[in-house]
């Protein structure tokens, strides 16, 4: 999985970056309401600047303070080439902001005694398994919501790109190599999805319906859904954008239903503002308790370290259950999360409990750091009355590195290698392993084509050298210009016995044996 490291870096780096903006504990003093009002008063200025310099098509922003939405505004357009403006009602795909939202869904069920953070997943999802039987029996809802299952970074996301469904992907996770349970942090959308399904199974309903009934409706989040079809039905919705030429162009529509609890929620800033107020009020909505404090607090507390302390970041970064949890240099606890689709969405929110305030930024372009920069700028203004650094300039190179093409042959010119290929017919056939399934190599005229399951998606192979060919992967796990090598391996008799696909080698599932 070529981009797994990069996407995991996105998640863990943003947790660590939050600590630079200036848990172990709440701040010993509160921040005055006047400081918040002054920060809100500057938002138009700083948001307009970040929006313009980033070049993204559209952005929506909301700020909450002391239980009220005190700022809500849209910038830019929903789709380049059309004139519909983004406003506070515009619905965006919120990507991984779905994780903390979903964590509060879980907390409602913990409040009712349906499950706990320590409930083993297989108690309510008996078909789920990891490669180690002992880990399978012991892995809990909390382990998966804090990314401590031992699964590889972004396990299963590559199968989603190929078109496998949710159940198919989750059942194939058992074929991946596993680190010891609770030994490390590795960001996994489908691990978290398994935990969410265990919760909804215990509640006797589907996750999408559970989320609506126990969270969205009680909070009045009428523009929020965990179903992609609902997002597509919105008339006021943002179109995703990717890089194109000198700027952005409308991109393919990301369909995230397979990992809905981890990345499939759509919403607008007004709805997220209601949810942020509930979190800041520790589970209370309009004076009524929706979530028990004891159920919510563990989600908002450090469960695993994501970035170790350093000279520039003495507190390090941590993850709770679905939330990034950090401490600013000023000693204030900061909660948040970022979301990103490389196919055209970037989102972020930050909560500063010491000031009883929070900000959410939703955008309709692949991640360039604009959402995070505005969140961190607002946190600076609230804490210090000034902006400590130009966050967009600081984050830009980080995101550029994450979006760079990957693969050992990426960026190299196509030159005829010194070693000739075998006759193409020698490479054709079916190659398989338990994780990917059966992959066909077929010949079309003078070219080989890789036909990937489950829907026979085809990738033309270009000869590189000897038994090495390359193709350009597509989907959420690949950035434009990336290349993956396909190396055919011959046996002692000279015939092709297996192939190795670079794109999947990180997870130890890149080798497929000829059938």
N, C-alpha and C positions, 0 to 999 in steps of 0.2 A: 504494500500500500504506500505508494510514493508520497502522498500528501498527508498521511496520518500524523507524522511528526509535526508538520507545519500546523495542522489544525489543532492538535493538542497544545502546541505552543501558543496558539491564539487564546485558548481558554486559560491556561495557567499564567501566561504572561500578563493578561489583563488583570488577573487577580493580584499579581505582584505590582503592576503599574499603579493600581489604586493606592497602594501604600506610599508611593512616592509623593502623592498629593499633599502632601505636606512637606473571638477577639478576647484581646486579653480581658478587656473590661470596658465598661462605659466610661465616658469622660467624667472627670471629677467635678467639672463645672459645666453649666449649660451655656449655649450661645444665645445672645439676645435676639429678640424678635426684630429689633431695629436692624441688626446685621443682615438678617434674612431679607427684610424689605429692601435694603440697599442693594443686595445681590440681585434680587428679582428686578429691581429698577434698571440694572445694567444688562439684563438678558437680551433685549432687542439688539443692543450694540454688539455684544460678543457673539450671539447666534448668527446675526447677519454676516459678520466677518468670517466666522468659521465656515458657514454655508458657502459663501462666495469663494473663499480660497480653496475649498475642497473640490468644487466643481460638480458636486453631486446634483441630480435632478430635483429631488424633493426631500423634505425633512419636516417632522412635526415634533413639538416640544411641549411638555407640561411640567409644572412644578407644584408641589403640595407643601403646605405648612399649617401646622396645628389643626389638622383635620379638614382643611379646605384646599380646593384647587385654586391657586393664586395666579397662575399663568398658564395659558394654553394658546398656541399659535402654530400656524403652518407656514412653510417657506417653499417656494418653487412650485413644480408641477408634478402631477401624478405620473405623466408619461411624456417623454421628450417627443416633440413634434405635434403635441396637442396642447390645448390651452386650459384644461381643467386644473385649477390650483389645488395644492395640498392645504387642508384646513384641519382643525383639531378633531373633526369627525372622520377624516380619511383613515381607512383600515389598511394596516400593513401586516405582512407576515413578520412575526416577532422573533422567529428562529429560536435560539437557545434561551431567550427570556421565558420560554415555555417551561424551563426546568424549575426556577423558583416559583412560578405560578402553580405548577403541578405539585411542588412540595407543599404548598398550602392546602391543596386538595387532599393530599395524604394526611396532613395535620387535622383536617376535619374528621377523618375516619379514626385517627388516633384518639381524638377528643371523645368519640362515641364508643371507644373500646373495641372497635372492629379489628384493628391491627395495632402494632406498635412499631417503632423504628427498628426494634430488635426481632421482629417476626421473621422466621426463615421464609424465604421466597417460595420454596417448594411446598410449604404448608397449603398454599392457595394456588400454586401454579405447578402441579406435580410433574408435568412433562418437561419443565425447564431443567437444563443440566449444563454444567461446566465439565471440562476434561478430567477434573479430579473429583471422584465421588465424595470424598470428605468435604471438599469445598462446596460442592453442590448441596450437601445436607446442611452446611453451616451458614452459607451466604444469606445475609439479611436484606430487608428493604433498605435499611440505612447504609449498608455496605455499597449497594448499587447507587443510591442517591448521593453518596460521597465519592463514587468512582474508585472504590477500594476492593473490587471483586478479584483482581488479578488478571482480568482480560486485557488484551492489548489495546493501546490507544485507538479510539474510533472503531472498535471491533464491529463488524457487520455493515458499516457504512458503504463499503465497496459492493456488497451484495445488493443493497438498496439501489445503487446506481445502475446495476445490471437489470433491475426490475423484479427482484424477488420480493415477495410479500412479507408482512410482519411476522407471521408464525413461521414461515420458512426460514427467515433470517435468524430468529431466536433459537430455533431448533439446531441450526448449524453452528452456533457459537460453541457447542461442546467439542467441536473439532479443532478449535484454536488452542495454541500453547497457552499456559497459564502460569503467572507468577503466584507465589504464596498469598493466600487470602489476607487482606489488610496489611500487606507489606509495602504498598506503594500507591500513588495516585496515578491513574491513567483514565483520561476522559472518554467515556463510552456512552454514546447515545442509546444504543440498544440494550446495554446493561440496565440503564435507568428505566428504559421502556419496560423491561421485564418486571422490575419492581412495581411500576405503576399498574401493570396488568394484574399482578398479584393482589394489589389493593382493591382494584375494581372487582376482581373475582370474589374477594372476601365480602365486598359490599353487595354482590349479587347483580351487577349490572356492567355495561361496557364503560370504559374509561371516558369516552367522549360525553356520554350521558351523565355520568357521575360528576364530571367537572362542571357541567352546566347546572345541575341540580343543587350541588352543595356549595358552589362558589360564585359562578357567573350570575345566576338569578338572584341570590341573596344580596350580592353587592350592586345589583343593577347594571351589570356589565353587558348591556344589550347588543353591543357591536362585537362581542368576543365569542369565538368558537374554537373548538378543537377538531373541526372537520374542514378539510380543504374545499369541499363543495360549497360550504357556507361562505368562505372567503371569495370564491369566484362569483357567487351570486350578489355580492355587494356592488351597488352602483358607484359608490364613492370608495374606490380602493386603489392602492398604489401598484404600479407595474414595476417589476424588477428590472434593473439595468446592469449591464456589464460594460467592460472597456470596449471601445470601438473607435479606431482612428485616433483622433486627438482628444476625444472625450468619452462620453457614455452613450450607449445605444440600448434600446429595449432588448432584454435577454429572454431566454427560455423560462417558462413558468415552472418553478420548483414545486414538486408535489410531495409533501413530507408526511402523508398520512401513516406510512409504515412506522415512523418514529414520533407520532403525535405528542406523547407526553414529554419528549425531549426537545422537539423542534417544530411542532405542527400547529401551534396556536396562532390565530390572527386576532388583531385587536386594534384599537386606536388609543391615543394618548389620554383621552378623557376617561376611558375604562381603566387603563393601567394606573391612572392617578387614584381612582377609587380603591384599587387593590393596594397601592403603596400606603395610603392612609390607614388601611386596615392593618398592614404589617407594622407600621410605626406605632399604632395603638395596641399592639400586641394581641391581635385577634378580635378586637371590638369593632363593631359596625353600628353607627347611629345609636350608641349607648347600649347595644345588645352584644353579648359575647357570641361570636361565631366559632372561634377556635380557642380551646383551652391554652393558657399560657404555657403550661408544662408540655403540651404537644408541639407548640411552635418554637419554643426557645432552643431546642437542640438543632433545628434547621438553621438558626441564626447564630450558631456557636461553632467555633473551629472544631472540625472533626479530623482533618488531615492537612498536612502542610503541602502546599503546591509550589512554593518557592522559598528556599532557605534564607535566613537573614543574611544581609550583606552590608558592606560599608555604606551604600546609598539607601539601603532599605533594611533598617535594623530589626523591624518586626517580622519580615518575611510575608508570604502570602498564605492564606488558608482557605479551605472550602468547608462549608457546613453540609447540610442536606439540600442541594439545589441552589445554594447561595454562595457567592464569594464573600469571605469575611476577612477584613483587614483592619489595621490600626494605623491612623495617620501619624506623622511626626508630632502633631499637636496633641496626640493622645486620645483622639476621638475614634470610636468604632465606626467603620464604614461598611455597609452592606451593598451588594450589587451583583450584576452579571452583565455580560455582553452576549450578543447573538450575531451570527454571521452566516449567510449563504453566499458562497462564491458565485452562485448563479444570480445574485442581485438583491441582497438585503443586508442591512447592518443596523443593529439596535443596541441600546445600553441604558441601564438605569443605575442610580446611586441613591442610597438612603443614609442620612446623617442623623442618627437618633438624638444626639446631643442638641441639635437645633430643631428637632421635630420637623424635618424637611426632607424632601426627595425630589429628584428630577428624572424624567424619562425622555429619551430621544429615539425616534424611529425614523429610518431612512430607507429609500428605495433604490440603493446602489450597493454593489459589492463593497466589502469593508475597506475603507481608506483611513479610518481613525477619526472621522468627523463626530460620530456619536459619542465616542469615549472622550474626545477632546472637550466637547461642550459640557459633559458631565463633570469632568475633572476641573474645568474652569469654574463652574458654578460652586463646586465644593471649596475651591480656593477662596472665592469671593465670600462665601459664608463664614469660613474659618478665620480668614485674615483680612478681609476687606480689600484684597488686591489679588492679582493673578501672579502666581509665583513663577510660571514659565509658559512659553508658547507651546501649548500642548499639541496642537495640530502639527507643528514642525517637529516636535519631539517624537510623536507617534508615527509620522509619515514613513520614515525608513523602516520601522518595525513592520508595518503593514506591507510595504513594498517587498520586503524579504519574504513574507508569508505568501504573497501572491506570485512570486517568481516561478517560472517554469522549473519542473523537477525531472529527474531522470539522468542517468550518467551520460546520455547522448544528447540531452536537451541543448539547443543552441549551436550544436556542431553542424557544419555543412555536410550535405549528403555527398560522399565521395565513394567511389567503387573501392572496396577493400581489396587487399592483396590476395585473399583466399576466395576462390569461387565457391558458389553454393552447389549442393548436389542437384540432380534433376528434381524439379519441384514435386513431382509425384512421390518422391521418397519421404517427403515431409507430411503428406496428407494422412488423415485418419482422425480417430477420436482419442482424446487424452482426458484423464479425469482424476479428481481427488474428491474426498468426502465433503469438503467445504464449498468448492466452486461448482462441483458437478461435472458434467460431460461437456468438454470444449471440442469443437470440430475445427480442423484445419482443412480447408478446401482449396482447390485450384480453380481459378477463373482465368482462362487464357494464359497469360504469362505472369500471373500474380497469385500469391497466396493470400487467403483471407482467413482471419480468426473469427469464428462464429461462436459467440458466448451465450450460455444459458442465462435465464430460462426462456428467453424469447428469440433466440438465434440472432442477437444483435451482432452486426458484422463490423470488423475493423481490418482494413487493408494492411497487409504487411509489406514493408519495403526492405529489400536486402541490404544489410550493412557490411557484413564480412563473414565469410565461411558459413557456419551454421547459425549465425546471429541475424535476426531480423528486428525491425522496430515498428511500432504503431503509435498513434496518438490517442491516448485515453480521453474519454469524455465524461461529463457529469459533475456532480458536486465535489467529488474527490480529486478532480484534476483541474489545473489551471491552463489557459491557452498556451501553447508552445511546449507543453510537457511531452515527454516521450518515454515509452517503456520498451525495453528490449525483450525479445522472445528468443531464448537460446535453446536450440534443439540439441539433445544429448544422444550420442550414438553408443551402442553397446560394443562388445568385443568383436562382433561380426560386422561392424560398420553400419548396421541398420539403426534407424532412429527409434529409441526406446522411451524417451520422455522429453518434456520440454519444461523450461523454467521461465515464468513470466515475472519480470522485475517488479511490476506494479503491485504484486501481492507478496513479495518475498519478505517484507518487514514482519508480517504476521506468521511467517513460517508455512504459508500455504501456496507458495508460488510454483511448486513442483507438481506436475501432472504426469501420470504414467499412461503410456499408450495401452489402449484396450484391445 
